Amino acid sequence: MLNCKQVTRLLSEAQERDLQFKEKIPLKLHLMMCAGCNNFRKQIDFLRRTCHEYAEGQPNSWPDPS
């Protein structure tokens, strides 16, 4: 079973490369049980998506500044 430190490392690495099947299964199991790591996953996904949209000049999901 993976610990939280290993999970956050894998989630970060997943932003740069495709994880192997043997990495994905324990990762998914841990995320189903750990709210903290699942929250980290959501945050890192949001940051990546927002940075890509900003770089492409597509502010569709940005909050309204007013």
N, CA, C, O and CB atoms as a CASP TS submission, in Angstrom:
PFRMAT TS
TARGET T0000
AUTHOR 0000-0000-0000
METHOD Language model
MODEL 1
PARENT N/A
ATOM      1  N   MET     1       0.842  -1.186   0.000  1.00  0.00           N
ATOM      2  CA  MET     1       0.000   0.000   0.000  1.00  0.00           C
ATOM      3  C   MET     1       0.883   1.244   0.000  1.00  0.00           C
ATOM      4  O   MET     1       1.876   1.312   0.724  1.00  0.00           O
ATOM      5  CB  MET     1      -0.955   0.001   1.220  1.00  0.00           C
ATOM      6  N   LEU     2       0.518   2.205  -0.802  1.00  0.00           N
ATOM      7  CA  LEU     2       1.266   3.445  -0.892  1.00  0.00           C
ATOM      8  C   LEU     2       0.938   4.365   0.279  1.00  0.00           C
ATOM      9  O   LEU     2      -0.182   4.362   0.790  1.00  0.00           O
ATOM     10  CB  LEU     2       0.973   4.145  -2.213  1.00  0.00           C
ATOM     11  N   ASN     3       1.925   5.150   0.698  1.00  0.00           N
ATOM     12  CA  ASN     3       1.645   6.171   1.697  1.00  0.00           C
ATOM     13  C   ASN     3       1.404   7.502   0.983  1.00  0.00           C
ATOM     14  O   ASN     3       1.577   7.593  -0.232  1.00  0.00           O
ATOM     15  CB  ASN     3       2.817   6.288   2.725  1.00  0.00           C
ATOM     16  N   CYS     4       1.010   8.520   1.722  1.00  0.00           N
ATOM     17  CA  CYS     4       0.638   9.802   1.127  1.00  0.00           C
ATOM     18  C   CYS     4       1.808  10.462   0.398  1.00  0.00           C
ATOM     19  O   CYS     4       1.612  11.082  -0.647  1.00  0.00           O
ATOM     20  CB  CYS     4       0.111  10.738   2.201  1.00  0.00           C
ATOM     21  N   LYS     5       3.002  10.336   0.929  1.00  0.00           N
ATOM     22  CA  LYS     5       4.174  10.927   0.276  1.00  0.00           C
ATOM     23  C   LYS     5       4.404  10.289  -1.093  1.00  0.00           C
ATOM     24  O   LYS     5       4.704  10.988  -2.061  1.00  0.00           O
ATOM     25  CB  LYS     5       5.430  10.759   1.160  1.00  0.00           C
ATOM     26  N   GLN     6       4.264   8.963  -1.177  1.00  0.00           N
ATOM     27  CA  GLN     6       4.433   8.267  -2.454  1.00  0.00           C
ATOM     28  C   GLN     6       3.333   8.658  -3.440  1.00  0.00           C
ATOM     29  O   GLN     6       3.586   8.802  -4.637  1.00  0.00           O
ATOM     30  CB  GLN     6       4.432   6.745  -2.239  1.00  0.00           C
ATOM     31  N   VAL     7       2.127   8.826  -2.937  1.00  0.00           N
ATOM     32  CA  VAL     7       0.992   9.187  -3.790  1.00  0.00           C
ATOM     33  C   VAL     7       1.177  10.581  -4.377  1.00  0.00           C
ATOM     34  O   VAL     7       0.956  10.780  -5.572  1.00  0.00           O
ATOM     35  CB  VAL     7      -0.321   9.118  -2.996  1.00  0.00           C
ATOM     36  N   THR     8       1.575  11.542  -3.563  1.00  0.00           N
ATOM     37  CA  THR     8       1.765  12.894  -4.086  1.00  0.00           C
ATOM     38  C   THR     8       2.896  12.922  -5.108  1.00  0.00           C
ATOM     39  O   THR     8       2.832  13.678  -6.077  1.00  0.00           O
ATOM     40  CB  THR     8       2.058  13.878  -2.942  1.00  0.00           C
ATOM     41  N   ARG     9       3.926  12.112  -4.906  1.00  0.00           N
ATOM     42  CA  ARG     9       5.011  12.028  -5.887  1.00  0.00           C
ATOM     43  C   ARG     9       4.497  11.456  -7.189  1.00  0.00           C
ATOM     44  O   ARG     9       4.809  11.981  -8.258  1.00  0.00           O
ATOM     45  CB  ARG     9       6.168  11.172  -5.352  1.00  0.00           C
ATOM     46  N   LEU    10       3.710  10.384  -7.124  1.00  0.00           N
ATOM     47  CA  LEU    10       3.156   9.787  -8.340  1.00  0.00           C
ATOM     48  C   LEU    10       2.202  10.738  -9.056  1.00  0.00           C
ATOM     49  O   LEU    10       2.211  10.815 -10.285  1.00  0.00           O
ATOM     50  CB  LEU    10       2.434   8.489  -8.005  1.00  0.00           C
ATOM     51  N   LEU    11       1.389  11.453  -8.307  1.00  0.00           N
ATOM     52  CA  LEU    11       0.477  12.410  -8.929  1.00  0.00           C
ATOM     53  C   LEU    11       1.245  13.513  -9.645  1.00  0.00           C
ATOM     54  O   LEU    11       0.845  13.956 -10.721  1.00  0.00           O
ATOM     55  CB  LEU    11      -0.457  13.017  -7.882  1.00  0.00           C
ATOM     56  N   SER    12       2.336  13.950  -9.054  1.00  0.00           N
ATOM     57  CA  SER    12       3.177  14.959  -9.703  1.00  0.00           C
ATOM     58  C   SER    12       3.834  14.391 -10.952  1.00  0.00           C
ATOM     59  O   SER    12       3.880  15.054 -11.988  1.00  0.00           O
ATOM     60  CB  SER    12       4.248  15.476  -8.731  1.00  0.00           C
ATOM     61  N   GLU    13       4.342  13.171 -10.860  1.00  0.00           N
ATOM     62  CA  GLU    13       4.970  12.535 -12.016  1.00  0.00           C
ATOM     63  C   GLU    13       3.962  12.287 -13.136  1.00  0.00           C
ATOM     64  O   GLU    13       4.317  12.334 -14.314  1.00  0.00           O
ATOM     65  CB  GLU    13       5.622  11.219 -11.602  1.00  0.00           C
ATOM     66  N   ALA    14       2.720  12.026 -12.774  1.00  0.00           N
ATOM     67  CA  ALA    14       1.685  11.770 -13.775  1.00  0.00           C
ATOM     68  C   ALA    14       1.420  12.993 -14.638  1.00  0.00           C
ATOM     69  O   ALA    14       0.870  12.871 -15.733  1.00  0.00           O
ATOM     70  CB  ALA    14       0.398  11.329 -13.099  1.00  0.00           C
ATOM     71  N   GLN    15       1.805  14.173 -14.157  1.00  0.00           N
ATOM     72  CA  GLN    15       1.651  15.385 -14.955  1.00  0.00           C
ATOM     73  C   GLN    15       2.667  15.418 -16.099  1.00  0.00           C
ATOM     74  O   GLN    15       2.459  16.108 -17.098  1.00  0.00           O
ATOM     75  CB  GLN    15       1.808  16.631 -14.068  1.00  0.00           C
ATOM     76  N   GLU    16       3.755  14.679 -15.954  1.00  0.00           N
ATOM     77  CA  GLU    16       4.841  14.691 -16.928  1.00  0.00           C
ATOM     78  C   GLU    16       4.934  13.421 -17.775  1.00  0.00           C
ATOM     79  O   GLU    16       5.488  13.443 -18.874  1.00  0.00           O
ATOM     80  CB  GLU    16       6.133  14.900 -16.219  1.00  0.00           C
ATOM     81  N   ARG    17       4.397  12.330 -17.266  1.00  0.00           N
ATOM     82  CA  ARG    17       4.517  11.052 -17.974  1.00  0.00           C
ATOM     83  C   ARG    17       3.302  10.177 -17.694  1.00  0.00           C
ATOM     84  O   ARG    17       2.560  10.401 -16.738  1.00  0.00           O
ATOM     85  CB  ARG    17       5.812  10.317 -17.560  1.00  0.00           C
ATOM     86  N   ASP    18       3.116   9.172 -18.553  1.00  0.00           N
ATOM     87  CA  ASP    18       2.060   8.193 -18.318  1.00  0.00           C
ATOM     88  C   ASP    18       2.540   7.204 -17.263  1.00  0.00           C
ATOM     89  O   ASP    18       3.639   6.657 -17.356  1.00  0.00           O
ATOM     90  CB  ASP    18       1.666   7.456 -19.637  1.00  0.00           C
ATOM     91  N   LEU    19       1.700   6.988 -16.266  1.00  0.00           N
ATOM     92  CA  LEU    19       2.054   6.029 -15.231  1.00  0.00           C
ATOM     93  C   LEU    19       1.878   4.613 -15.754  1.00  0.00           C
ATOM     94  O   LEU    19       1.034   4.347 -16.609  1.00  0.00           O
ATOM     95  CB  LEU    19       1.204   6.248 -13.971  1.00  0.00           C
ATOM     96  N   GLN    20       2.684   3.719 -15.228  1.00  0.00           N
ATOM     97  CA  GLN    20       2.565   2.307 -15.580  1.00  0.00           C
ATOM     98  C   GLN    20       1.358   1.719 -14.863  1.00  0.00           C
ATOM     99  O   GLN    20       0.905   2.243 -13.845  1.00  0.00           O
ATOM    100  CB  GLN    20       3.859   1.526 -15.215  1.00  0.00           C
ATOM    101  N   PHE    21       0.846   0.622 -15.412  1.00  0.00           N
ATOM    102  CA  PHE    21      -0.317  -0.041 -14.834  1.00  0.00           C
ATOM    103  C   PHE    21      -0.069  -0.402 -13.366  1.00  0.00           C
ATOM    104  O   PHE    21      -0.955  -0.250 -12.526  1.00  0.00           O
ATOM    105  CB  PHE    21      -0.666  -1.301 -15.640  1.00  0.00           C
ATOM    106  N   LYS    22       1.148  -0.883 -13.066  1.00  0.00           N
ATOM    107  CA  LYS    22       1.461  -1.285 -11.692  1.00  0.00           C
ATOM    108  C   LYS    22       1.522  -0.101 -10.735  1.00  0.00           C
ATOM    109  O   LYS    22       1.493  -0.289  -9.519  1.00  0.00           O
ATOM    110  CB  LYS    22       2.778  -2.028 -11.658  1.00  0.00           C
ATOM    111  N   GLU    23       1.605   1.119 -11.269  1.00  0.00           N
ATOM    112  CA  GLU    23       1.560   2.320 -10.439  1.00  0.00           C
ATOM    113  C   GLU    23       0.134   2.828 -10.288  1.00  0.00           C
ATOM    114  O   GLU    23      -0.227   3.373  -9.245  1.00  0.00           O
ATOM    115  CB  GLU    23       2.445   3.414 -11.033  1.00  0.00           C
ATOM    116  N   LYS    24      -0.669   2.654 -11.317  1.00  0.00           N
ATOM    117  CA  LYS    24      -2.033   3.201 -11.320  1.00  0.00           C
ATOM    118  C   LYS    24      -2.954   2.516 -10.316  1.00  0.00           C
ATOM    119  O   LYS    24      -3.734   3.185  -9.639  1.00  0.00           O
ATOM    120  CB  LYS    24      -2.628   3.082 -12.702  1.00  0.00           C
ATOM    121  N   ILE    25      -2.873   1.202 -10.213  1.00  0.00           N
ATOM    122  CA  ILE    25      -3.800   0.463  -9.340  1.00  0.00           C
ATOM    123  C   ILE    25      -3.651   0.868  -7.869  1.00  0.00           C
ATOM    124  O   ILE    25      -4.640   1.255  -7.248  1.00  0.00           O
ATOM    125  CB  ILE    25      -3.568  -1.045  -9.486  1.00  0.00           C
ATOM    126  N   PRO    26      -2.431   0.789  -7.289  1.00  0.00           N
ATOM    127  CA  PRO    26      -2.332   1.214  -5.880  1.00  0.00           C
ATOM    128  C   PRO    26      -2.635   2.696  -5.679  1.00  0.00           C
ATOM    129  O   PRO    26      -3.119   3.099  -4.621  1.00  0.00           O
ATOM    130  CB  PRO    26      -0.946   0.914  -5.350  1.00  0.00           C
ATOM    131  N   LEU    27      -2.348   3.502  -6.697  1.00  0.00           N
ATOM    132  CA  LEU    27      -2.663   4.928  -6.622  1.00  0.00           C
ATOM    133  C   LEU    27      -4.169   5.133  -6.524  1.00  0.00           C
ATOM    134  O   LEU    27      -4.641   5.885  -5.670  1.00  0.00           O
ATOM    135  CB  LEU    27      -2.101   5.676  -7.846  1.00  0.00           C
ATOM    136  N   LYS    28      -4.919   4.473  -7.387  1.00  0.00           N
ATOM    137  CA  LYS    28      -6.384   4.616  -7.365  1.00  0.00           C
ATOM    138  C   LYS    28      -6.970   4.106  -6.051  1.00  0.00           C
ATOM    139  O   LYS    28      -7.894   4.713  -5.509  1.00  0.00           O
ATOM    140  CB  LYS    28      -7.014   3.859  -8.546  1.00  0.00           C
ATOM    141  N   LEU    29      -6.443   3.000  -5.536  1.00  0.00           N
ATOM    142  CA  LEU    29      -6.924   2.474  -4.255  1.00  0.00           C
ATOM    143  C   LEU    29      -6.694   3.480  -3.131  1.00  0.00           C
ATOM    144  O   LEU    29      -7.576   3.715  -2.305  1.00  0.00           O
ATOM    145  CB  LEU    29      -6.227   1.144  -3.924  1.00  0.00           C
ATOM    146  N   HIS    30      -5.510   4.066  -3.109  1.00  0.00           N
ATOM    147  CA  HIS    30      -5.203   5.043  -2.063  1.00  0.00           C
ATOM    148  C   HIS    30      -6.115   6.268  -2.184  1.00  0.00           C
ATOM    149  O   HIS    30      -6.613   6.778  -1.180  1.00  0.00           O
ATOM    150  CB  HIS    30      -3.720   5.470  -2.142  1.00  0.00           C
ATOM    151  N   LEU    31      -6.329   6.734  -3.416  1.00  0.00           N
ATOM    152  CA  LEU    31      -7.164   7.922  -3.613  1.00  0.00           C
ATOM    153  C   LEU    31      -8.617   7.690  -3.196  1.00  0.00           C
ATOM    154  O   LEU    31      -9.306   8.626  -2.791  1.00  0.00           O
ATOM    155  CB  LEU    31      -7.115   8.352  -5.069  1.00  0.00           C
ATOM    156  N   MET    32      -9.081   6.444  -3.295  1.00  0.00           N
ATOM    157  CA  MET    32     -10.453   6.129  -2.861  1.00  0.00           C
ATOM    158  C   MET    32     -10.587   6.211  -1.346  1.00  0.00           C
ATOM    159  O   MET    32     -11.682   6.431  -0.828  1.00  0.00           O
ATOM    160  CB  MET    32     -10.861   4.729  -3.344  1.00  0.00           C
ATOM    161  N   MET    33      -9.473   6.033  -0.633  1.00  0.00           N
ATOM    162  CA  MET    33      -9.525   5.988   0.831  1.00  0.00           C
ATOM    163  C   MET    33      -9.017   7.255   1.505  1.00  0.00           C
ATOM    164  O   MET    33      -9.316   7.490   2.676  1.00  0.00           O
ATOM    165  CB  MET    33      -8.730   4.824   1.324  1.00  0.00           C
ATOM    166  N   CYS    34      -8.252   8.078   0.783  1.00  0.00           N
ATOM    167  CA  CYS    34      -7.588   9.218   1.427  1.00  0.00           C
ATOM    168  C   CYS    34      -8.120  10.539   0.863  1.00  0.00           C
ATOM    169  O   CYS    34      -7.834  10.899  -0.279  1.00  0.00           O
ATOM    170  CB  CYS    34      -6.053   9.133   1.233  1.00  0.00           C
ATOM    171  N   ALA    35      -8.879  11.236   1.660  1.00  0.00           N
ATOM    172  CA  ALA    35      -9.463  12.510   1.230  1.00  0.00           C
ATOM    173  C   ALA    35      -8.387  13.566   0.981  1.00  0.00           C
ATOM    174  O   ALA    35      -8.528  14.382   0.070  1.00  0.00           O
ATOM    175  CB  ALA    35     -10.456  13.018   2.279  1.00  0.00           C
ATOM    176  N   GLY    36      -7.321  13.565   1.772  1.00  0.00           N
ATOM    177  CA  GLY    36      -6.255  14.547   1.604  1.00  0.00           C
ATOM    178  C   GLY    36      -5.556  14.406   0.266  1.00  0.00           C
ATOM    179  O   GLY    36      -5.330  15.401  -0.423  1.00  0.00           O
ATOM    180  N   CYS    37      -5.212  13.190  -0.108  1.00  0.00           N
ATOM    181  CA  CYS    37      -4.542  12.948  -1.388  1.00  0.00           C
ATOM    182  C   CYS    37      -5.494  13.187  -2.557  1.00  0.00           C
ATOM    183  O   CYS    37      -5.078  13.680  -3.605  1.00  0.00           O
ATOM    184  CB  CYS    37      -3.991  11.516  -1.441  1.00  0.00           C
ATOM    185  N   ASN    38      -6.755  12.844  -2.382  1.00  0.00           N
ATOM    186  CA  ASN    38      -7.735  13.091  -3.433  1.00  0.00           C
ATOM    187  C   ASN    38      -7.906  14.600  -3.647  1.00  0.00           C
ATOM    188  O   ASN    38      -8.061  15.054  -4.781  1.00  0.00           O
ATOM    189  CB  ASN    38      -9.094  12.432  -3.077  1.00  0.00           C
ATOM    190  N   ASN    39      -7.878  15.364  -2.572  1.00  0.00           N
ATOM    191  CA  ASN    39      -7.949  16.817  -2.680  1.00  0.00           C
ATOM    192  C   ASN    39      -6.705  17.360  -3.398  1.00  0.00           C
ATOM    193  O   ASN    39      -6.818  18.260  -4.229  1.00  0.00           O
ATOM    194  CB  ASN    39      -8.088  17.456  -1.279  1.00  0.00           C
ATOM    195  N   PHE    40      -5.528  16.820  -3.082  1.00  0.00           N
ATOM    196  CA  PHE    40      -4.294  17.216  -3.766  1.00  0.00           C
ATOM    197  C   PHE    40      -4.405  16.933  -5.260  1.00  0.00           C
ATOM    198  O   PHE    40      -3.990  17.754  -6.078  1.00  0.00           O
ATOM    199  CB  PHE    40      -3.076  16.475  -3.169  1.00  0.00           C
ATOM    200  N   ARG    41      -4.963  15.778  -5.622  1.00  0.00           N
ATOM    201  CA  ARG    41      -5.144  15.418  -7.033  1.00  0.00           C
ATOM    202  C   ARG    41      -6.022  16.444  -7.740  1.00  0.00           C
ATOM    203  O   ARG    41      -5.705  16.889  -8.844  1.00  0.00           O
ATOM    204  CB  ARG    41      -5.764  14.013  -7.160  1.00  0.00           C
ATOM    205  N   LYS    42      -7.124  16.815  -7.100  1.00  0.00           N
ATOM    206  CA  LYS    42      -8.028  17.800  -7.692  1.00  0.00           C
ATOM    207  C   LYS    42      -7.337  19.156  -7.860  1.00  0.00           C
ATOM    208  O   LYS    42      -7.522  19.831  -8.873  1.00  0.00           O
ATOM    209  CB  LYS    42      -9.286  17.954  -6.826  1.00  0.00           C
ATOM    210  N   GLN    43      -6.550  19.545  -6.872  1.00  0.00           N
ATOM    211  CA  GLN    43      -5.854  20.829  -6.944  1.00  0.00           C
ATOM    212  C   GLN    43      -4.808  20.833  -8.050  1.00  0.00           C
ATOM    213  O   GLN    43      -4.714  21.800  -8.805  1.00  0.00           O
ATOM    214  CB  GLN    43      -5.198  21.152  -5.606  1.00  0.00           C
ATOM    215  N   ILE    44      -4.027  19.777  -8.157  1.00  0.00           N
ATOM    216  CA  ILE    44      -2.987  19.729  -9.181  1.00  0.00           C
ATOM    217  C   ILE    44      -3.607  19.665 -10.581  1.00  0.00           C
ATOM    218  O   ILE    44      -3.067  20.245 -11.523  1.00  0.00           O
ATOM    219  CB  ILE    44      -2.063  18.518  -8.949  1.00  0.00           C
ATOM    220  N   ASP    45      -4.735  18.965 -10.721  1.00  0.00           N
ATOM    221  CA  ASP    45      -5.440  18.937 -12.008  1.00  0.00           C
ATOM    222  C   ASP    45      -5.964  20.326 -12.371  1.00  0.00           C
ATOM    223  O   ASP    45      -5.861  20.743 -13.524  1.00  0.00           O
ATOM    224  CB  ASP    45      -6.604  17.926 -11.964  1.00  0.00           C
ATOM    225  N   PHE    46      -6.526  21.045 -11.392  1.00  0.00           N
ATOM    226  CA  PHE    46      -7.026  22.392 -11.623  1.00  0.00           C
ATOM    227  C   PHE    46      -5.898  23.332 -12.048  1.00  0.00           C
ATOM    228  O   PHE    46      -6.048  24.107 -12.993  1.00  0.00           O
ATOM    229  CB  PHE    46      -7.712  22.924 -10.366  1.00  0.00           C
ATOM    230  N   LEU    47      -4.771  23.257 -11.344  1.00  0.00           N
ATOM    231  CA  LEU    47      -3.640  24.127 -11.675  1.00  0.00           C
ATOM    232  C   LEU    47      -3.114  23.853 -13.079  1.00  0.00           C
ATOM    233  O   LEU    47      -2.806  24.786 -13.822  1.00  0.00           O
ATOM    234  CB  LEU    47      -2.516  23.944 -10.656  1.00  0.00           C
ATOM    235  N   ARG    48      -3.013  22.599 -13.439  1.00  0.00           N
ATOM    236  CA  ARG    48      -2.526  22.258 -14.771  1.00  0.00           C
ATOM    237  C   ARG    48      -3.483  22.776 -15.849  1.00  0.00           C
ATOM    238  O   ARG    48      -3.058  23.386 -16.831  1.00  0.00           O
ATOM    239  CB  ARG    48      -2.348  20.737 -14.903  1.00  0.00           C
ATOM    240  N   ARG    49      -4.771  22.525 -15.651  1.00  0.00           N
ATOM    241  CA  ARG    49      -5.777  22.958 -16.623  1.00  0.00           C
ATOM    242  C   ARG    49      -5.787  24.489 -16.754  1.00  0.00           C
ATOM    243  O   ARG    49      -5.851  25.017 -17.865  1.00  0.00           O
ATOM    244  CB  ARG    49      -7.178  22.447 -16.209  1.00  0.00           C
ATOM    245  N   THR    50      -5.724  25.189 -15.636  1.00  0.00           N
ATOM    246  CA  THR    50      -5.744  26.644 -15.641  1.00  0.00           C
ATOM    247  C   THR    50      -4.500  27.215 -16.321  1.00  0.00           C
ATOM    248  O   THR    50      -4.600  28.177 -17.083  1.00  0.00           O
ATOM    249  CB  THR    50      -5.852  27.173 -14.215  1.00  0.00           C
ATOM    250  N   CYS    51      -3.347  26.641 -16.058  1.00  0.00           N
ATOM    251  CA  CYS    51      -2.110  27.102 -16.699  1.00  0.00           C
ATOM    252  C   CYS    51      -2.157  26.893 -18.201  1.00  0.00           C
ATOM    253  O   CYS    51      -1.712  27.752 -18.962  1.00  0.00           O
ATOM    254  CB  CYS    51      -0.899  26.377 -16.113  1.00  0.00           C
ATOM    255  N   HIS    52      -2.691  25.759 -18.636  1.00  0.00           N
ATOM    256  CA  HIS    52      -2.814  25.503 -20.075  1.00  0.00           C
ATOM    257  C   HIS    52      -3.772  26.497 -20.723  1.00  0.00           C
ATOM    258  O   HIS    52      -3.488  27.021 -21.801  1.00  0.00           O
ATOM    259  CB  HIS    52      -3.297  24.062 -20.326  1.00  0.00           C
ATOM    260  N   GLU    53      -4.896  26.757 -20.078  1.00  0.00           N
ATOM    261  CA  GLU    53      -5.855  27.715 -20.621  1.00  0.00           C
ATOM    262  C   GLU    53      -5.258  29.110 -20.681  1.00  0.00           C
ATOM    263  O   GLU    53      -5.479  29.835 -21.650  1.00  0.00           O
ATOM    264  CB  GLU    53      -7.130  27.727 -19.786  1.00  0.00           C
ATOM    265  N   TYR    54      -4.519  29.490 -19.677  1.00  0.00           N
ATOM    266  CA  TYR    54      -3.884  30.804 -19.663  1.00  0.00           C
ATOM    267  C   TYR    54      -2.862  30.911 -20.801  1.00  0.00           C
ATOM    268  O   TYR    54      -2.806  31.923 -21.500  1.00  0.00           O
ATOM    269  CB  TYR    54      -3.203  31.063 -18.297  1.00  0.00           C
ATOM    270  N   ALA    55      -2.060  29.864 -20.977  1.00  0.00           N
ATOM    271  CA  ALA    55      -1.042  29.870 -22.021  1.00  0.00           C
ATOM    272  C   ALA    55      -1.668  29.932 -23.412  1.00  0.00           C
ATOM    273  O   ALA    55      -1.088  30.500 -24.336  1.00  0.00           O
ATOM    274  CB  ALA    55      -0.158  28.633 -21.901  1.00  0.00           C
ATOM    275  N   GLU    56      -2.846  29.348 -23.552  1.00  0.00           N
ATOM    276  CA  GLU    56      -3.533  29.343 -24.850  1.00  0.00           C
ATOM    277  C   GLU    56      -4.428  30.572 -25.026  1.00  0.00           C
ATOM    278  O   GLU    56      -5.015  30.765 -26.090  1.00  0.00           O
ATOM    279  CB  GLU    56      -4.369  28.069 -24.999  1.00  0.00           C
ATOM    280  N   GLY    57      -4.529  31.391 -23.994  1.00  0.00           N
ATOM    281  CA  GLY    57      -5.349  32.593 -24.084  1.00  0.00           C
ATOM    282  C   GLY    57      -6.837  32.312 -24.096  1.00  0.00           C
ATOM    283  O   GLY    57      -7.602  33.059 -24.704  1.00  0.00           O
ATOM    284  N   GLN    58      -7.260  31.242 -23.430  1.00  0.00           N
ATOM    285  CA  GLN    58      -8.671  30.860 -23.382  1.00  0.00           C
ATOM    286  C   GLN    58      -9.172  30.941 -21.942  1.00  0.00           C
ATOM    287  O   GLN    58      -9.167  29.940 -21.225  1.00  0.00           O
ATOM    288  CB  GLN    58      -8.878  29.429 -23.954  1.00  0.00           C
ATOM    289  N   PRO    59      -9.594  32.101 -21.526  1.00  0.00           N
ATOM    290  CA  PRO    59     -10.017  32.269 -20.125  1.00  0.00           C
ATOM    291  C   PRO    59     -11.439  31.792 -19.857  1.00  0.00           C
ATOM    292  O   PRO    59     -12.139  32.415 -19.059  1.00  0.00           O
ATOM    293  CB  PRO    59      -9.904  33.716 -19.730  1.00  0.00           C
ATOM    294  N   ASN    60     -11.887  30.731 -20.482  1.00  0.00           N
ATOM    295  CA  ASN    60     -13.274  30.274 -20.345  1.00  0.00           C
ATOM    296  C   ASN    60     -13.641  29.875 -18.916  1.00  0.00           C
ATOM    297  O   ASN    60     -14.763  30.137 -18.485  1.00  0.00           O
ATOM    298  CB  ASN    60     -13.514  29.106 -21.264  1.00  0.00           C
ATOM    299  N   SER    61     -12.746  29.262 -18.186  1.00  0.00           N
ATOM    300  CA  SER    61     -13.100  28.803 -16.847  1.00  0.00           C
ATOM    301  C   SER    61     -12.548  29.707 -15.758  1.00  0.00           C
ATOM    302  O   SER    61     -12.605  29.346 -14.583  1.00  0.00           O
ATOM    303  CB  SER    61     -12.602  27.397 -16.637  1.00  0.00           C
ATOM    304  N   TRP    62     -12.009  30.884 -16.115  1.00  0.00           N
ATOM    305  CA  TRP    62     -11.501  31.787 -15.101  1.00  0.00           C
ATOM    306  C   TRP    62     -12.650  32.484 -14.404  1.00  0.00           C
ATOM    307  O   TRP    62     -13.674  32.769 -15.025  1.00  0.00           O
ATOM    308  CB  TRP    62     -10.547  32.809 -15.714  1.00  0.00           C
ATOM    309  N   PRO    63     -12.493  32.761 -13.125  1.00  0.00           N
ATOM    310  CA  PRO    63     -13.549  33.486 -12.419  1.00  0.00           C
ATOM    311  C   PRO    63     -13.662  34.921 -12.922  1.00  0.00           C
ATOM    312  O   PRO    63     -12.675  35.527 -13.338  1.00  0.00           O
ATOM    313  CB  PRO    63     -13.285  33.478 -10.909  1.00  0.00           C
ATOM    314  N   ASP    64     -14.870  35.449 -12.876  1.00  0.00           N
ATOM    315  CA  ASP    64     -15.111  36.837 -13.281  1.00  0.00           C
ATOM    316  C   ASP    64     -14.507  37.765 -12.241  1.00  0.00           C
ATOM    317  O   ASP    64     -14.868  37.669 -11.068  1.00  0.00           O
ATOM    318  CB  ASP    64     -16.636  37.120 -13.454  1.00  0.00           C
ATOM    319  N   PRO    65     -13.587  38.675 -12.627  1.00  0.00           N
ATOM    320  CA  PRO    65     -12.914  39.526 -11.656  1.00  0.00           C
ATOM    321  C   PRO    65     -13.807  40.575 -11.028  1.00  0.00           C
ATOM    322  O   PRO    65     -13.403  41.193 -10.044  1.00  0.00           O
ATOM    323  CB  PRO    65     -11.768  40.193 -12.297  1.00  0.00           C
ATOM    324  N   SER    66     -15.009  40.806 -11.554  1.00  0.00           N
ATOM    325  CA  SER    66     -15.882  41.865 -10.984  1.00  0.00           C
ATOM    326  C   SER    66     -16.698  41.389  -9.823  1.00  0.00           C
ATOM    327  O   SER    66     -17.468  42.161  -9.252  1.00  0.00           O
ATOM    328  CB  SER    66     -16.810  42.405 -12.033  1.00  0.00           C
TER
END
